[in-house]
Amino acid sequence: MVFSAKFMKFAAVSGVAIVVSLTTFALAYNVAHWGAVPAQALAVAVSTPVSFYLNRAWVWQKSGKSHLRKEIIPFWITSIIGFVFSLGAAWLGERVARHYFDHRGAQTIVINLFSLASYGIGWLAKFAYFEKVLFKHDPAAAAA
């Protein structure tokens, strides 16, 4: 598989979003002592706008005002689908972590690994969707 510059930028944005998400989760779960599910919800709420902006502006070179129905809502829908999977992963990861570890820091690492795995599963599908549908280059619209 040949990796395009766009794909590499998408990977970099995904890395930034993952760091934002995992850091937010770790702070909410380990420092604030929230449960795994609310901490994961906060992590997604914080990282999704970062991911949208960087993908739209840097990866797909879109400028101007974002279109609510054509860009923002579909992007959030893909994020919500990923969120549902990540909630399941956080829930399962918390069960596993509490079974094997008493230390909250170790539990945080295990839950984050489960969460990271859930995001990795849909990563390539998201790229294809963003490339072919959401941020598809439309020469007619670009000329207008």
Phi and psi in degrees as a GROMACS rama.xvg file:
@    title "Ramachandran Plot"
@    xaxis  label "Phi"
@    yaxis  label "Psi"
@TYPE xy
-87.977  129.729  VAL-2
-94.8847  117.419  PHE-3
-78.6269  164.279  SER-4
-60.7058  -37.1256  ALA-5
-63.334  -43.4672  LYS-6
-62.3875  -40.977  PHE-7
-66.578  -38.4105  MET-8
-64.5378  -41.1157  LYS-9
-59.6418  -41.3615  PHE-10
-62.8711  -41.4959  ALA-11
-65.0187  -43.4632  ALA-12
-63.309  -41.2413  VAL-13
-60.8606  -39.9277  SER-14
-62.0118  -43.4379  GLY-15
-62.3749  -46.6284  VAL-16
-62.696  -38.1463  ALA-17
-65.6994  -43.6519  ILE-18
-61.443  -44.9399  VAL-19
-60.7156  -45.8739  VAL-20
-64.2601  -50.8528  SER-21
-65.1951  -36.8216  LEU-22
-66.8457  -45.0377  THR-23
-61.0264  -44.1014  THR-24
-60.2392  -47.7688  PHE-25
-60.4174  -40.7771  ALA-26
-66.6287  -44.7535  LEU-27
-68.545  -41.3346  ALA-28
-79.7844  -49.6234  TYR-29
-85.2699  -37.5591  ASN-30
-91.3014  -48.9509  VAL-31
-85.4265  -9.64511  ALA-32
61.3186  36.8  HIS-33
-75.2817  164.05  TRP-34
-72.0584  166.115  GLY-35
-63.6252  -40.4511  ALA-36
-68.6367  -49.5802  VAL-37
-64.7693  -34.6097  PRO-38
-64.7866  -38.2533  ALA-39
-68.657  -37.876  GLN-40
-61.5731  -44.1949  ALA-41
-63.1293  -42.9394  LEU-42
-59.1891  -42.2337  ALA-43
-68.9957  -41.6053  VAL-44
-62.3833  -32.5701  ALA-45
-81.8382  -40.5899  VAL-46
-82.1505  -25.2667  SER-47
-63.4414  -47.0133  THR-48
-61.8279  -35.4295  PRO-49
-61.9792  -47.9612  VAL-50
-62.9495  -43.8127  SER-51
-59.7227  -51.4701  PHE-52
-61.3474  -48.6057  TYR-53
-65.587  -41.5522  LEU-54
-63.7727  -46.8032  ASN-55
-65.8043  -49.448  ARG-56
-80.6118  -42.8432  ALA-57
-95.2204  -48.2992  TRP-58
-73.9937  -51.3821  VAL-59
-100.332  8.03998  TRP-60
51.5476  38.536  GLN-61
-90.1122  138.225  LYS-62
-128.955  173.814  SER-63
83.9979  -173.07  GLY-64
-71.213  137.413  LYS-65
-71.5908  143.156  SER-66
-90.0512  121.703  HIS-67
-58.4475  -53.3835  LEU-68
-75.015  -35.0291  ARG-69
-91.0449  -21.7252  LYS-70
-125.127  -56.1859  GLU-71
-66.4838  -51.9631  ILE-72
-62.9934  -47.6268  ILE-73
-61.3231  -36.3558  PRO-74
-64.2045  -44.0226  PHE-75
-65.6894  -34.4809  TRP-76
-62.8881  -44.7595  ILE-77
-62.9064  -35.6217  THR-78
-68.6404  -38.2472  SER-79
-66.8362  -39.9957  ILE-80
-60.3853  -46.4267  ILE-81
-62.0099  -36.9865  GLY-82
-62.1422  -43.2333  PHE-83
-60.5282  -45.2722  VAL-84
-63.5957  -39.9666  PHE-85
-69.1906  -31.7994  SER-86
-63.6371  -44.8717  LEU-87
-60.5359  -41.1857  GLY-88
-67.0283  -40.9769  ALA-89
-64.6145  -41.9503  ALA-90
-62.0055  -49.1401  TRP-91
-65.3676  -43.1208  LEU-92
-61.3091  -38.5075  GLY-93
-64.9236  -40.3932  GLU-94
-62.3884  -45.7572  ARG-95
-65.0481  -46.2001  VAL-96
-62.0697  -43.1963  ALA-97
-68.2704  -28.6952  ARG-98
-69.6639  -38.4169  HIS-99
-100.705  -20.9154  TYR-100
-132.749  138.584  PHE-101
-93.6072  -25.3701  ASP-102
-78.698  128.835  HIS-103
-61.5273  -36.0618  ARG-104
-63.2548  -42.4954  GLY-105
-65.8716  -39.783  ALA-106
-60.9493  -41.4958  GLN-107
-58.9974  -43.9424  THR-108
-63.404  -45.771  ILE-109
-62.3344  -46.1573  VAL-110
-63.3682  -41.0313  ILE-111
-62.3522  -37.2248  ASN-112
-64.925  -41.5353  LEU-113
-62.5763  -43.7554  PHE-114
-62.5531  -45.613  SER-115
-59.3676  -41.722  LEU-116
-62.3935  -39.0821  ALA-117
-66.1871  -35.4943  SER-118
-71.6604  -37.0926  TYR-119
-62.3779  -32.4891  GLY-120
-61.142  -41.7439  ILE-121
-96.923  5.23929  GLY-122
-62.4532  -50.1111  TRP-123
-66.58  -36.7473  LEU-124
-63.7838  -39.5462  ALA-125
-63.2315  -43.7577  LYS-126
-58.0819  -47.3155  PHE-127
-61.1013  -42.6905  ALA-128
-64.3642  -45.2939  TYR-129
-63.4857  -42.1908  PHE-130
-69.4955  -45.0524  GLU-131
-91.7375  -19.5254  LYS-132
-126.727  -65.384  VAL-133
-65.3076  -51.4425  LEU-134
-111.643  27.6402  PHE-135
-55.2128  135.496  LYS-136
-72.249  123.623  HIS-137
-115.6  101.483  ASP-138
-56.5565  -36.5472  PRO-139
-66.1995  -41.0661  ALA-140
-71.2046  -35.0007  ALA-141
-67.2476  -33.9819  ALA-142
-74.441  -25.0021  ALA-143
